[in-house]
């Protein structure tokens, strides 16, 4: 087995290595504790025979003397307090006999010399377990045998560059299922085209795969120019793996493919696929691959899909995201204080759960922080800012690398919203497109969709399939782009096919004072667009929500003082019979209050009529807590309008509903109550506690409190089981 290098492990890696290693040595599952103050415990096994505790000390830099002092001064008292039946110490420090004797003396009677595992003992145990070592890639990826193979001139071009890059890759790589799936593709088809978002880790995954094959005896060739490099290095008898990063370039195609290179590339891929001792890894961005297939006939005829692995953020569970962040911080040149800032849950949870999470953004931000010697607070603030403003990833693609029609489809989808049917996107795009009429057709549209698909959008093949942004950061970038592109914003309004486009234009205007000014400045265009679309069928064959649409139109009319639009709205309200049909109380209430505040006498009259109708419908059914509580909430906002007089009856119904629910809780026994949510029970308890005499309100309040406590405890147990089960199946 190749040598292992424990010094390359982070503290996090070392603990997980020990978890696997001692789990095998002891033949039992170990409980691992989260990083941080551990109270003397890193790993634990509990049984009726007593607890086994394992402490993991990654102290190879500090050395044996510092470790011995630390164990005596800081850990011995913790161990005596815990009183384990067996205590094991695992450390990356090199321990001699004298150091072990001191440790046994200082931690007596809990530590035996046989239970001390220094670096030599750990390496020896790993030597007996090659399968375990293989699971911990960082152990062997930097081993001398692998790196020497990378430096062997016979097997590698540009070896020094890849050598440096691979060492950096090792530091930040976090093992995940993508490695397994991509390797399976290589083993079954000999070809793996790794595609994905910019900065998501395509090159990192490719390098780790390369190192894995070098470890298995393959000669590695790093290709940068064209496939002729591979042809010149081809050896029928040798096990060879070829690595071609960004094989179609990092931007739009341009001159990346030389004369007849598409032909040579396809011929090469066919040769590799039929050779048992050859593998090839290529990386590219999906939209560039699709552009190439549309431009080069031979690439179009070759089916890349079975050979392509799409690396997606969904491949990165929270644990993987956390490991990537940890590795970037741990192996960086940030100051100790800056590194410590990322240990706070409010910081690292914000990062790993951010919808725009991107490994490259993390790497680039840390590089900036190091170069500029930023304070801990400013480093964290910069990372949060960059994650919330991901233009660095999408700006060069959108501005320089996409054909016009693809960019216009993205702008169209932004104003229609995620989940719009492909046929509706096409309809709106045809109206919006700036291309000559002869180019605005189904073929052009679908070609552009293919370029965007799986990179910036996800779209099916049928006209009824829905289109989504692949990542929230795409929509975030486009919103920022539109905010700074007045012409785009105005053109969307002028060419709007659906009212929903106007609605989203209004939403964006509420978030940006600049867009609000533009919207009101082009009031004539806005009025025409609303007149044109107010009663047009909604996308996705949804029913027209007249109340919501009128609400939006009236809000725009009042914000931009479009008087003739107000008159049009009055006409719509009168002719659609809106006052006789109230379904959505919140929307209807908002429209009622907006009409009440209007300077139009006719709208104020409509407000009175709507208020009366709302009150009648919302009080028609107040038999349970939820409906009675809603009735009070709605009617209390009708002050000064017909229907407000029913507030007293609604409040009485709410009181009775609360009392009957509390009584039902008591009668059914402690715990959950059928048909009543935990939140409703909490709200009822808060409501009862507001009374001057809560006990007089209901004699069963203590039963309600006990039931809520039991429900909370059961929810916590369920959450702990889910966490344990998830951790178990991913071990």
Buried (B, 14 or more C-beta within 10 A) or exposed (E): BBBBBBEBBBBBBBBBBBBBBBBBBBEEEBBBBEBEEBEBBBBBBEEEEEBBBBBBBBBBEBEBEEBBEBBBEEBBEBBBEBEBEBBBBBBBBBBEEEBBEBBBEBBEEBBBEEBBBBBEBBBEBBEEBEEBBBEBBBBBBBBEEBBEBBBEEEBBBEBEEBBEBBBEBBBBBBBBEBBEBBBEBBEEBBBBBBBBBBBBBBBBBBBBBBBBBBBEEBBBBBBEEBBEBBEEBBEEEBBBBBBBBBBBBEBBBEEBBEEEBBBBBBBBBEBBEEBEBBBBBBBBBBBBBBBBBBEBEBBEEBEBEEBBBBBBBEBBBEBBBBBBBBBBBBBBEBBEEBBEBBEEEEBBEBBBEBEBBBBBBBBBBBEBBBEEEBBBEBBBEBBBEBBEBBBBBBEEBBEEBBBEBBBBBBBBBBBBBBEBBBBBBBBBBBBBBEBEEEEBEEEBBBBBBBBBBBBBBBBBEEEEEBBBBBBBBBBBBBBBBBBEEBEBBBBBBBBBBBBBBBBBBBBBBEEBEEBBEBBBEBBEBBBBBBBBBBEBEBBBEEEBBBBBBBBBBBBBBBBBEBEEBBEBBBEBBEEBEBBEEBEEBEBBBBBBBBBBEBEBEBBBEBBBBBBBBBBEBBBEEBEBBBBBBBBBBBBEBBEEBBBBEBBEBBBEBBBBBBBBBBBBBBEBEBBBBEEBEBEBBBBBBEBBEEBEEEEEBBEBBEBBBBBBEBBEEEEEEEEEEEEEEEEEEEE
